[in-house]
């Protein structure tokens, strides 16, 4: 029974990976990737909530006098 000749396997596998790498690089280089988006300033001062102008006090149940 003849033995399997594996002397060319390294060359074939290496050339396959090299070809796939080049093909993927060419495919990816055709795409347009946008630049980093600029951050927009938040308009916090323009919003008014009804509870911002009022002073409220939160009572803890333990701080109230016993009834």
PQR file of N, CA, C, O and H, with PARSE charges and radii, in Angstrom:
ATOM      1  N   UNK A   1       0.865  -1.172   0.000 -0.4000 1.5000
ATOM      2  CA  UNK A   1       0.000   0.000   0.000 -0.0000 2.0000
ATOM      3  C   UNK A   1       0.916   1.241   0.000  0.5500 1.7000
ATOM      4  O   UNK A   1       1.797   1.361   0.852 -0.5500 1.4000
ATOM      5  N   UNK A   2       0.705   2.161  -0.955 -0.4000 1.5000
ATOM      6  CA  UNK A   2       1.565   3.355  -1.007 -0.0000 2.0000
ATOM      7  C   UNK A   2       1.238   4.320   0.125  0.5500 1.7000
ATOM      8  O   UNK A   2       0.096   4.401   0.579 -0.5500 1.4000
ATOM      9  H   UNK A   2      -0.011   2.064  -1.647  0.4000 1.0000
ATOM     10  N   UNK A   3       2.227   5.028   0.560 -0.4000 1.5000
ATOM     11  CA  UNK A   3       2.021   5.995   1.639 -0.0000 2.0000
ATOM     12  C   UNK A   3       1.561   7.324   1.055  0.5500 1.7000
ATOM     13  O   UNK A   3       1.809   7.645  -0.107 -0.5500 1.4000
ATOM     14  H   UNK A   3       3.154   4.962   0.192  0.4000 1.0000
ATOM     15  N   UNK A   4       0.888   8.074   1.900 -0.4000 1.5000
ATOM     16  CA  UNK A   4       0.353   9.366   1.476 -0.0000 2.0000
ATOM     17  C   UNK A   4       1.482  10.391   1.437  0.5500 1.7000
ATOM     18  O   UNK A   4       2.229  10.536   2.404 -0.5500 1.4000
ATOM     19  H   UNK A   4       0.687   7.814   2.844  0.4000 1.0000
ATOM     20  N   UNK A   5       1.601  11.089   0.337 -0.4000 1.5000
ATOM     21  CA  UNK A   5       2.650  12.093   0.174 -0.0000 2.0000
ATOM     22  C   UNK A   5       2.156  13.418   0.766  0.5500 1.7000
ATOM     23  O   UNK A   5       1.249  14.042   0.217 -0.5500 1.4000
ATOM     24  H   UNK A   5       0.994  10.971  -0.449  0.4000 1.0000
ATOM     25  N   UNK A   6       2.741  13.841   1.866 -0.4000 1.5000
ATOM     26  CA  UNK A   6       2.324  15.073   2.552 -0.0000 2.0000
ATOM     27  C   UNK A   6       3.335  16.193   2.384  0.5500 1.7000
ATOM     28  O   UNK A   6       3.273  17.185   3.110 -0.5500 1.4000
ATOM     29  H   UNK A   6       3.478  13.335   2.313  0.4000 1.0000
ATOM     30  N   UNK A   7       4.241  16.066   1.471 -0.4000 1.5000
ATOM     31  CA  UNK A   7       5.297  17.068   1.335 -0.0000 2.0000
ATOM     32  C   UNK A   7       4.770  18.408   0.805  0.5500 1.7000
ATOM     33  O   UNK A   7       5.385  19.444   1.058 -0.5500 1.4000
ATOM     34  H   UNK A   7       4.291  15.260   0.881  0.4000 1.0000
ATOM     35  N   UNK A   8       3.660  18.410   0.084 -0.4000 1.5000
ATOM     36  CA  UNK A   8       3.147  19.663  -0.500 -0.0000 2.0000
ATOM     37  C   UNK A   8       2.014  20.273   0.327  0.5500 1.7000
ATOM     38  O   UNK A   8       1.477  21.316  -0.045 -0.5500 1.4000
ATOM     39  H   UNK A   8       3.161  17.568  -0.122  0.4000 1.0000
ATOM     40  N   UNK A   9       1.648  19.647   1.427 -0.4000 1.5000
ATOM     41  CA  UNK A   9       0.524  20.153   2.209 -0.0000 2.0000
ATOM     42  C   UNK A   9       0.802  21.543   2.777  0.5500 1.7000
ATOM     43  O   UNK A   9      -0.068  22.413   2.741 -0.5500 1.4000
ATOM     44  H   UNK A   9       2.084  18.800   1.729  0.4000 1.0000
ATOM     45  N   UNK A  10       1.996  21.753   3.294 -0.4000 1.5000
ATOM     46  CA  UNK A  10       2.306  23.044   3.893 -0.0000 2.0000
ATOM     47  C   UNK A  10       2.191  24.159   2.851  0.5500 1.7000
ATOM     48  O   UNK A  10       1.649  25.227   3.134 -0.5500 1.4000
ATOM     49  H   UNK A  10       2.703  21.046   3.324  0.4000 1.0000
ATOM     50  N   UNK A  11       2.698  23.906   1.662 -0.4000 1.5000
ATOM     51  CA  UNK A  11       2.634  24.914   0.599 -0.0000 2.0000
ATOM     52  C   UNK A  11       1.197  25.194   0.197  0.5500 1.7000
ATOM     53  O   UNK A  11       0.827  26.350  -0.010 -0.5500 1.4000
ATOM     54  H   UNK A  11       3.139  23.038   1.432  0.4000 1.0000
ATOM     55  N   UNK A  12       0.401  24.177   0.086 -0.4000 1.5000
ATOM     56  CA  UNK A  12      -0.999  24.353  -0.313 -0.0000 2.0000
ATOM     57  C   UNK A  12      -1.797  25.103   0.759  0.5500 1.7000
ATOM     58  O   UNK A  12      -2.567  26.009   0.440 -0.5500 1.4000
ATOM     59  H   UNK A  12       0.701  23.238   0.254  0.4000 1.0000
ATOM     60  N   UNK A  13      -1.616  24.731   2.012 -0.4000 1.5000
ATOM     61  CA  UNK A  13      -2.355  25.376   3.101 -0.0000 2.0000
ATOM     62  C   UNK A  13      -1.909  26.823   3.254  0.5500 1.7000
ATOM     63  O   UNK A  13      -2.739  27.714   3.434 -0.5500 1.4000
ATOM     64  H   UNK A  13      -0.991  23.994   2.271  0.4000 1.0000
ATOM     65  N   UNK A  14      -0.615  27.059   3.185 -0.4000 1.5000
ATOM     66  CA  UNK A  14      -0.105  28.418   3.303 -0.0000 2.0000
ATOM     67  C   UNK A  14      -0.601  29.296   2.157  0.5500 1.7000
ATOM     68  O   UNK A  14      -1.001  30.438   2.384 -0.5500 1.4000
ATOM     69  H   UNK A  14       0.059  26.335   3.039  0.4000 1.0000
ATOM     70  N   UNK A  15      -0.581  28.777   0.932 -0.4000 1.5000
ATOM     71  CA  UNK A  15      -1.066  29.569  -0.211 -0.0000 2.0000
ATOM     72  C   UNK A  15      -2.568  29.812  -0.119  0.5500 1.7000
ATOM     73  O   UNK A  15      -3.048  30.864  -0.541 -0.5500 1.4000
ATOM     74  H   UNK A  15      -0.256  27.849   0.748  0.4000 1.0000
ATOM     75  N   UNK A  16      -3.317  28.852   0.428 -0.4000 1.5000
ATOM     76  CA  UNK A  16      -4.751  29.046   0.594 -0.0000 2.0000
ATOM     77  C   UNK A  16      -5.032  30.174   1.589  0.5500 1.7000
ATOM     78  O   UNK A  16      -5.867  31.036   1.318 -0.5500 1.4000
ATOM     79  H   UNK A  16      -2.926  27.997   0.771  0.4000 1.0000
ATOM     80  N   UNK A  17      -4.347  30.180   2.734 -0.4000 1.5000
ATOM     81  CA  UNK A  17      -4.543  31.239   3.719 -0.0000 2.0000
ATOM     82  C   UNK A  17      -4.108  32.595   3.179  0.5500 1.7000
ATOM     83  O   UNK A  17      -4.761  33.606   3.438 -0.5500 1.4000
ATOM     84  H   UNK A  17      -3.668  29.479   2.954  0.4000 1.0000
ATOM     85  N   UNK A  18      -3.025  32.622   2.442 -0.4000 1.5000
ATOM     86  CA  UNK A  18      -2.561  33.872   1.855 -0.0000 2.0000
ATOM     87  C   UNK A  18      -3.578  34.408   0.845  0.5500 1.7000
ATOM     88  O   UNK A  18      -3.860  35.606   0.826 -0.5500 1.4000
ATOM     89  H   UNK A  18      -2.494  31.801   2.232  0.4000 1.0000
ATOM     90  N   UNK A  19      -4.121  33.538   0.020 -0.4000 1.5000
ATOM     91  CA  UNK A  19      -5.129  33.947  -0.956 -0.0000 2.0000
ATOM     92  C   UNK A  19      -6.396  34.447  -0.270  0.5500 1.7000
ATOM     93  O   UNK A  19      -6.960  35.466  -0.671 -0.5500 1.4000
ATOM     94  H   UNK A  19      -3.892  32.564   0.036  0.4000 1.0000
ATOM     95  N   UNK A  20      -6.843  33.735   0.761 -0.4000 1.5000
ATOM     96  CA  UNK A  20      -8.038  34.191   1.490 -0.0000 2.0000
ATOM     97  C   UNK A  20      -7.795  35.536   2.167  0.5500 1.7000
ATOM     98  O   UNK A  20      -8.680  36.392   2.180 -0.5500 1.4000
ATOM     99  H   UNK A  20      -6.385  32.908   1.087  0.4000 1.0000
ATOM    100  N   UNK A  21      -6.622  35.724   2.719 -0.4000 1.5000
ATOM    101  CA  UNK A  21      -6.315  36.991   3.363 -0.0000 2.0000
ATOM    102  C   UNK A  21      -6.346  38.135   2.352  0.5500 1.7000
ATOM    103  O   UNK A  21      -6.902  39.198   2.629 -0.5500 1.4000
ATOM    104  H   UNK A  21      -5.904  35.028   2.708  0.4000 1.0000
ATOM    105  N   UNK A  22      -5.754  37.919   1.192 -0.4000 1.5000
ATOM    106  CA  UNK A  22      -5.733  38.966   0.161 -0.0000 2.0000
ATOM    107  C   UNK A  22      -7.141  39.250  -0.344  0.5500 1.7000
ATOM    108  O   UNK A  22      -7.500  40.409  -0.553 -0.5500 1.4000
ATOM    109  H   UNK A  22      -5.302  37.055   0.968  0.4000 1.0000
ATOM    110  N   UNK A  23      -7.942  38.208  -0.541 -0.4000 1.5000
ATOM    111  CA  UNK A  23      -9.314  38.426  -1.014 -0.0000 2.0000
ATOM    112  C   UNK A  23     -10.146  39.202   0.000  0.5500 1.7000
ATOM    113  O   UNK A  23     -10.891  40.107  -0.377 -0.5500 1.4000
ATOM    114  H   UNK A  23      -7.651  37.267  -0.371  0.4000 1.0000
ATOM    115  N   UNK A  24     -10.028  38.863   1.273 -0.4000 1.5000
ATOM    116  CA  UNK A  24     -10.785  39.592   2.305 -0.0000 2.0000
ATOM    117  C   UNK A  24     -10.310  41.030   2.420  0.5500 1.7000
ATOM    118  O   UNK A  24     -11.118  41.932   2.639 -0.5500 1.4000
ATOM    119  H   UNK A  24      -9.422  38.129   1.579  0.4000 1.0000
ATOM    120  N   UNK A  25      -9.014  41.255   2.276 -0.4000 1.5000
ATOM    121  CA  UNK A  25      -8.511  42.633   2.332 -0.0000 2.0000
ATOM    122  C   UNK A  25      -9.054  43.445   1.169  0.5500 1.7000
ATOM    123  O   UNK A  25      -9.433  44.601   1.354 -0.5500 1.4000
ATOM    124  H   UNK A  25      -8.358  40.522   2.098  0.4000 1.0000
ATOM    125  N   UNK A  26      -9.098  42.877  -0.001 -0.4000 1.5000
ATOM    126  CA  UNK A  26      -9.642  43.588  -1.162 -0.0000 2.0000
ATOM    127  C   UNK A  26     -11.136  43.844  -1.003  0.5500 1.7000
ATOM    128  O   UNK A  26     -11.634  44.905  -1.380 -0.5500 1.4000
ATOM    129  H   UNK A  26      -8.790  41.937  -0.151  0.4000 1.0000
ATOM    130  N   UNK A  27     -11.836  42.881  -0.449 -0.4000 1.5000
ATOM    131  CA  UNK A  27     -13.285  43.047  -0.262 -0.0000 2.0000
ATOM    132  C   UNK A  27     -13.580  44.120   0.781  0.5500 1.7000
ATOM    133  O   UNK A  27     -14.499  44.919   0.603 -0.5500 1.4000
ATOM    134  H   UNK A  27     -11.431  42.019  -0.143  0.4000 1.0000
ATOM    135  N   UNK A  28     -12.815  44.147   1.860 -0.4000 1.5000
ATOM    136  CA  UNK A  28     -13.036  45.130   2.919 -0.0000 2.0000
ATOM    137  C   UNK A  28     -12.616  46.521   2.471  0.5500 1.7000
ATOM    138  O   UNK A  28     -13.229  47.510   2.873 -0.5500 1.4000
ATOM    139  H   UNK A  28     -12.068  43.498   2.005  0.4000 1.0000
ATOM    140  N   UNK A  29     -11.581  46.612   1.648 -0.4000 1.5000
ATOM    141  CA  UNK A  29     -11.087  47.933   1.235 -0.0000 2.0000
ATOM    142  C   UNK A  29     -12.066  48.647   0.311  0.5500 1.7000
ATOM    143  O   UNK A  29     -11.938  49.857   0.122 -0.5500 1.4000
ATOM    144  H   UNK A  29     -11.083  45.808   1.322  0.4000 1.0000
ATOM    145  N   UNK A  30     -13.027  47.956  -0.264 -0.4000 1.5000
ATOM    146  CA  UNK A  30     -14.009  48.596  -1.145 -0.0000 2.0000
ATOM    147  C   UNK A  30     -15.136  49.262  -0.374  0.5500 1.7000
ATOM    148  O   UNK A  30     -15.905  50.026  -0.958 -0.5500 1.4000
ATOM    149  H   UNK A  30     -13.131  46.974  -0.110  0.4000 1.0000
ATOM    150  N   UNK A  31     -15.255  48.995   0.914 -0.4000 1.5000
ATOM    151  CA  UNK A  31     -16.341  49.564   1.712 -0.0000 2.0000
ATOM    152  C   UNK A  31     -15.948  50.940   2.229  0.5500 1.7000
ATOM    153  O   UNK A  31     -14.777  51.224   2.482 -0.5500 1.4000
ATOM    154  H   UNK A  31     -14.631  48.374   1.388  0.4000 1.0000
ATOM    155  N   UNK A  32     -16.969  51.789   2.379 -0.4000 1.5000
ATOM    156  CA  UNK A  32     -16.763  53.127   2.937 -0.0000 2.0000
ATOM    157  C   UNK A  32     -17.156  53.098   4.408  0.5500 1.7000
ATOM    158  O   UNK A  32     -18.292  52.767   4.749 -0.5500 1.4000
ATOM    159  H   UNK A  32     -17.920  51.558   2.174  0.4000 1.0000
ATOM    160  N   UNK A  33     -16.219  53.444   5.266 -0.4000 1.5000
ATOM    161  CA  UNK A  33     -16.491  53.506   6.693 -0.0000 2.0000
ATOM    162  C   UNK A  33     -16.504  54.965   7.116  0.5500 1.7000
ATOM    163  O   UNK A  33     -15.511  55.663   6.910 -0.5500 1.4000
ATOM    164  H   UNK A  33     -15.297  53.712   4.989  0.4000 1.0000
ATOM    165  N   UNK A  34     -17.600  55.455   7.704 -0.4000 1.5000
ATOM    166  CA  UNK A  34     -17.662  56.872   8.096 -0.0000 2.0000
ATOM    167  C   UNK A  34     -16.701  57.185   9.234  0.5500 1.7000
ATOM    168  O   UNK A  34     -16.293  56.305   9.992 -0.5500 1.4000
ATOM    169  H   UNK A  34     -18.407  54.888   7.871  0.4000 1.0000
ATOM    170  N   UNK A  35     -16.358  58.449   9.331 -0.4000 1.5000
ATOM    171  CA  UNK A  35     -15.474  58.884  10.406 -0.0000 2.0000
ATOM    172  C   UNK A  35     -16.229  58.868  11.729  0.5500 1.7000
ATOM    173  O   UNK A  35     -17.440  58.648  11.760 -0.5500 1.4000
ATOM    174  H   UNK A  35     -16.689  59.164   8.715  0.4000 1.0000
ATOM    175  N   UNK A  36     -15.517  59.099  12.803 -0.4000 1.5000
ATOM    176  CA  UNK A  36     -16.146  59.102  14.117 -0.0000 2.0000
ATOM    177  C   UNK A  36     -17.170  60.232  14.190  0.5500 1.7000
ATOM    178  O   UNK A  36     -16.870  61.359  13.794 -0.5500 1.4000
ATOM    179  H   UNK A  36     -14.533  59.277  12.778  0.4000 1.0000
ATOM    180  N   UNK A  37     -18.365  59.951  14.685 -0.4000 1.5000
ATOM    181  CA  UNK A  37     -19.384  60.998  14.757 -0.0000 2.0000
ATOM    182  C   UNK A  37     -19.023  62.041  15.816  0.5500 1.7000
ATOM    183  O   UNK A  37     -18.417  61.727  16.840 -0.5500 1.4000
ATOM    184  H   UNK A  37     -18.609  59.036  15.007  0.4000 1.0000
ATOM    185  N   UNK A  38     -19.401  63.259  15.548 -0.4000 1.5000
ATOM    186  CA  UNK A  38     -19.163  64.346  16.498 -0.0000 2.0000
ATOM    187  C   UNK A  38     -20.259  64.313  17.566  0.5500 1.7000
ATOM    188  O   UNK A  38     -21.417  64.018  17.269 -0.5500 1.4000
ATOM    189  H   UNK A  38     -19.894  63.515  14.716  0.4000 1.0000
ATOM    190  N   UNK A  39     -19.888  64.613  18.787 -0.4000 1.5000
ATOM    191  CA  UNK A  39     -20.872  64.636  19.858 -0.0000 2.0000
ATOM    192  C   UNK A  39     -21.656  65.934  19.797  0.5500 1.7000
ATOM    193  O   UNK A  39     -21.091  67.000  19.557 -0.5500 1.4000
ATOM    194  H   UNK A  39     -18.948  64.853  19.028  0.4000 1.0000
ATOM    195  N   UNK A  40     -22.949  65.840  20.014 -0.4000 1.5000
ATOM    196  CA  UNK A  40     -23.816  67.014  20.000 -0.0000 2.0000
ATOM    197  C   UNK A  40     -23.941  67.541  21.429  0.5500 1.7000
ATOM    198  O   UNK A  40     -24.049  66.752  22.368 -0.5500 1.4000
ATOM    199  H   UNK A  40     -23.408  64.973  20.210  0.4000 1.0000
ATOM    200  N   UNK A  41     -23.927  68.865  21.604 -0.4000 1.5000
ATOM    201  CA  UNK A  41     -24.094  69.404  22.951 -0.0000 2.0000
ATOM    202  C   UNK A  41     -25.527  69.178  23.445  0.5500 1.7000
ATOM    203  O   UNK A  41     -26.493  69.371  22.707 -0.5500 1.4000
ATOM    204  H   UNK A  41     -23.839  69.505  20.841  0.4000 1.0000
ATOM    205  N   UNK A  42     -25.635  68.775  24.679 -0.4000 1.5000
ATOM    206  CA  UNK A  42     -26.944  68.515  25.274 -0.0000 2.0000
ATOM    207  C   UNK A  42     -27.592  69.826  25.680  0.5500 1.7000
ATOM    208  O   UNK A  42     -26.928  70.731  26.186 -0.5500 1.4000
ATOM    209  H   UNK A  42     -24.851  68.619  25.279  0.4000 1.0000
ATOM    210  N   UNK A  43     -28.905  69.918  25.450 -0.4000 1.5000
ATOM    211  CA  UNK A  43     -29.644  71.131  25.798 -0.0000 2.0000
ATOM    212  C   UNK A  43     -30.347  70.927  27.142  0.5500 1.7000
ATOM    213  O   UNK A  43     -31.570  70.804  27.201 -0.5500 1.4000
ATOM    214  H   UNK A  43     -29.444  69.183  25.039  0.4000 1.0000
ATOM    215  N   UNK A  44     -29.577  70.893  28.188 -0.4000 1.5000
ATOM    216  CA  UNK A  44     -30.136  70.643  29.520 -0.0000 2.0000
ATOM    217  C   UNK A  44     -30.820  71.905  30.065  0.5500 1.7000
ATOM    218  O   UNK A  44     -31.845  71.811  30.742 -0.5500 1.4000
ATOM    219  H   UNK A  44     -28.583  70.993  28.140  0.4000 1.0000
ATOM    220  N   UNK A  45     -30.258  73.078  29.774 -0.4000 1.5000
ATOM    221  CA  UNK A  45     -30.782  74.315  30.342 -0.0000 2.0000
ATOM    222  C   UNK A  45     -32.151  74.665  29.782  0.5500 1.7000
ATOM    223  O   UNK A  45     -32.889  75.410  30.426 -0.5500 1.4000
ATOM    224  H   UNK A  45     -29.426  73.154  29.224  0.4000 1.0000
ATOM    225  N   UNK A  46     -32.519  74.164  28.623 -0.4000 1.5000
ATOM    226  CA  UNK A  46     -33.792  74.522  28.004 -0.0000 2.0000
ATOM    227  C   UNK A  46     -34.969  73.783  28.599  0.5500 1.7000
ATOM    228  O   UNK A  46     -36.106  74.204  28.385 -0.5500 1.4000
ATOM    229  H   UNK A  46     -31.920  73.558  28.100  0.4000 1.0000
ATOM    230  N   UNK A  47     -34.763  72.715  29.327 -0.4000 1.5000
ATOM    231  CA  UNK A  47     -35.864  71.939  29.873 -0.0000 2.0000
ATOM    232  C   UNK A  47     -36.116  72.352  31.320  0.5500 1.7000
ATOM    233  O   UNK A  47     -35.199  72.418  32.138 -0.5500 1.4000
ATOM    234  H   UNK A  47     -33.840  72.374  29.501  0.4000 1.0000
ATOM    235  N   UNK A  48     -37.386  72.627  31.610 -0.4000 1.5000
ATOM    236  CA  UNK A  48     -37.771  73.001  32.976 -0.0000 2.0000
ATOM    237  C   UNK A  48     -38.789  71.993  33.490  0.5500 1.7000
ATOM    238  O   UNK A  48     -39.831  71.777  32.870 -0.5500 1.4000
ATOM    239  H   UNK A  48     -38.131  72.574  30.946  0.4000 1.0000
ATOM    240  N   UNK A  49     -38.489  71.398  34.590 -0.4000 1.5000
ATOM    241  CA  UNK A  49     -39.411  70.462  35.217 -0.0000 2.0000
ATOM    242  C   UNK A  49     -40.145  71.186  36.331  0.5500 1.7000
ATOM    243  O   UNK A  49     -39.572  72.070  36.968 -0.5500 1.4000
ATOM    244  H   UNK A  49     -37.643  71.573  35.093  0.4000 1.0000
ATOM    245  N   UNK A  50     -41.398  70.832  36.583 -0.4000 1.5000
ATOM    246  CA  UNK A  50     -42.166  71.553  37.606 -0.0000 2.0000
ATOM    247  C   UNK A  50     -41.595  71.421  39.012  0.5500 1.7000
ATOM    248  O   UNK A  50     -41.844  72.285  39.853 -0.5500 1.4000
ATOM    249  H   UNK A  50     -41.864  70.114  36.065  0.4000 1.0000
ATOM    250  N   UNK A  51     -40.846  70.378  39.286 -0.4000 1.5000
ATOM    251  CA  UNK A  51     -40.331  70.197  40.633 -0.0000 2.0000
ATOM    252  C   UNK A  51     -38.975  70.860  40.845  0.5500 1.7000
ATOM    253  O   UNK A  51     -38.436  70.792  41.949 -0.5500 1.4000
ATOM    254  H   UNK A  51     -40.643  69.676  38.603  0.4000 1.0000
ATOM    255  N   UNK A  52     -38.409  71.493  39.831 -0.4000 1.5000
ATOM    256  CA  UNK A  52     -37.113  72.132  39.999 -0.0000 2.0000
ATOM    257  C   UNK A  52     -37.202  73.404  40.842  0.5500 1.7000
ATOM    258  O   UNK A  52     -36.270  73.717  41.582 -0.5500 1.4000
ATOM    259  H   UNK A  52     -38.847  71.548  38.933  0.4000 1.0000
ATOM    260  N   UNK A  53     -38.298  74.132  40.743 -0.4000 1.5000
ATOM    261  CA  UNK A  53     -38.423  75.414  41.436 -0.0000 2.0000
ATOM    262  C   UNK A  53     -38.961  75.255  42.859  0.5500 1.7000
ATOM    263  O   UNK A  53     -38.991  76.233  43.607 -0.5500 1.4000
ATOM    264  H   UNK A  53     -39.056  73.878  40.142  0.4000 1.0000
ATOM    265  N   UNK A  54     -39.381  74.068  43.247 -0.4000 1.5000
ATOM    266  CA  UNK A  54     -39.985  73.866  44.557 -0.0000 2.0000
ATOM    267  C   UNK A  54     -38.965  73.231  45.499  0.5500 1.7000
ATOM    268  O   UNK A  54     -38.111  72.447  45.086 -0.5500 1.4000
ATOM    269  H   UNK A  54     -39.357  73.274  42.639  0.4000 1.0000
ATOM    270  N   UNK A  55     -39.080  73.595  46.781 -0.4000 1.5000
ATOM    271  CA  UNK A  55     -38.255  72.976  47.805 -0.0000 2.0000
ATOM    272  C   UNK A  55     -39.092  71.918  48.491  0.5500 1.7000
ATOM    273  O   UNK A  55     -40.159  72.213  49.030 -0.5500 1.4000
ATOM    274  H   UNK A  55     -39.774  74.233  47.116  0.4000 1.0000
ATOM    275  N   UNK A  56     -38.619  70.708  48.472 -0.4000 1.5000
ATOM    276  CA  UNK A  56     -39.354  69.629  49.128 -0.0000 2.0000
ATOM    277  C   UNK A  56     -38.451  68.992  50.168  0.5500 1.7000
ATOM    278  O   UNK A  56     -37.232  68.936  50.011 -0.5500 1.4000
ATOM    279  H   UNK A  56     -37.752  70.469  48.034  0.4000 1.0000
ATOM    280  N   UNK A  57     -39.072  68.518  51.222 -0.4000 1.5000
ATOM    281  CA  UNK A  57     -38.329  67.847  52.272 -0.0000 2.0000
ATOM    282  C   UNK A  57     -38.882  66.440  52.419  0.5500 1.7000
ATOM    283  O   UNK A  57     -40.094  66.236  52.489 -0.5500 1.4000
ATOM    284  H   UNK A  57     -40.062  68.563  51.350  0.4000 1.0000
ATOM    285  N   UNK A  58     -37.986  65.485  52.463 -0.4000 1.5000
ATOM    286  CA  UNK A  58     -38.385  64.097  52.628 -0.0000 2.0000
ATOM    287  C   UNK A  58     -38.160  63.723  54.086  0.5500 1.7000
ATOM    288  O   UNK A  58     -37.052  63.850  54.607 -0.5500 1.4000
ATOM    289  H   UNK A  58     -37.001  65.651  52.406  0.4000 1.0000
ATOM    290  N   UNK A  59     -39.212  63.264  54.732 -0.4000 1.5000
ATOM    291  CA  UNK A  59     -39.135  62.887  56.133 -0.0000 2.0000
ATOM    292  C   UNK A  59     -38.879  61.392  56.247  0.5500 1.7000
ATOM    293  O   UNK A  59     -39.512  60.584  55.568 -0.5500 1.4000
ATOM    294  H   UNK A  59     -40.112  63.160  54.309  0.4000 1.0000
ATOM    295  N   UNK A  60     -37.961  61.046  57.099 -0.4000 1.5000
ATOM    296  CA  UNK A  60     -37.752  59.651  57.414 -0.0000 2.0000
ATOM    297  C   UNK A  60     -38.723  59.269  58.527  0.5500 1.7000
ATOM    298  O   UNK A  60     -38.980  60.065  59.430 -0.5500 1.4000
ATOM    299  H   UNK A  60     -37.447  61.702  57.651  0.4000 1.0000
ATOM    300  N   UNK A  61     -39.251  58.074  58.464 -0.4000 1.5000
ATOM    301  CA  UNK A  61     -40.219  57.655  59.469 -0.0000 2.0000
ATOM    302  C   UNK A  61     -39.603  57.608  60.856  0.5500 1.7000
ATOM    303  O   UNK A  61     -40.305  57.826  61.844 -0.5500 1.4000
ATOM    304  H   UNK A  61     -39.042  57.428  57.730  0.4000 1.0000
ATOM    305  N   UNK A  62     -38.322  57.333  60.957 -0.4000 1.5000
ATOM    306  CA  UNK A  62     -37.687  57.238  62.274 -0.0000 2.0000
ATOM    307  C   UNK A  62     -37.435  58.625  62.882  0.5500 1.7000
ATOM    308  O   UNK A  62     -37.282  58.740  64.098 -0.5500 1.4000
ATOM    309  H   UNK A  62     -37.752  57.156  60.155  0.4000 1.0000
ATOM    310  N   UNK A  63     -37.388  59.677  62.055 -0.4000 1.5000
ATOM    311  CA  UNK A  63     -37.121  60.996  62.593 -0.0000 2.0000
ATOM    312  C   UNK A  63     -38.378  61.722  63.037  0.5500 1.7000
ATOM    313  O   UNK A  63     -38.286  62.780  63.661 -0.5500 1.4000
ATOM    314  H   UNK A  63     -37.512  59.583  61.067  0.4000 1.0000
ATOM    315  N   UNK A  64     -39.548  61.181  62.732 -0.4000 1.5000
ATOM    316  CA  UNK A  64     -40.811  61.832  63.146 -0.0000 2.0000
ATOM    317  C   UNK A  64     -41.053  61.560  64.636  0.5500 1.7000
ATOM    318  O   UNK A  64     -40.646  60.523  65.161 -0.5500 1.4000
ATOM    319  H   UNK A  64     -39.623  60.322  62.226  0.4000 1.0000
ATOM    320  N   UNK A  65     -41.723  62.507  65.308 -0.4000 1.5000
ATOM    321  CA  UNK A  65     -42.042  62.254  66.724 -0.0000 2.0000
ATOM    322  C   UNK A  65     -43.055  61.130  66.855  0.5500 1.7000
ATOM    323  O   UNK A  65     -43.901  60.952  65.978 -0.5500 1.4000
ATOM    324  H   UNK A  65     -42.054  63.349  64.882  0.4000 1.0000
ATOM    325  N   UNK A  66     -42.979  60.372  67.937 -0.4000 1.5000
ATOM    326  CA  UNK A  66     -43.940  59.258  68.113 -0.0000 2.0000
ATOM    327  C   UNK A  66     -45.357  59.786  68.276  0.5500 1.7000
ATOM    328  O   UNK A  66     -45.568  60.838  68.880 -0.5500 1.4000
ATOM    329  H   UNK A  66     -42.292  60.517  68.650  0.4000 1.0000
ATOM    330  N   UNK A  67     -46.300  59.074  67.752 -0.4000 1.5000
ATOM    331  CA  UNK A  67     -47.706  59.512  67.813 -0.0000 2.0000
ATOM    332  C   UNK A  67     -48.528  58.537  68.641  0.5500 1.7000
ATOM    333  O   UNK A  67     -49.731  58.732  68.809 -0.5500 1.4000
ATOM    334  H   UNK A  67     -46.128  58.220  67.262  0.4000 1.0000
TER
END
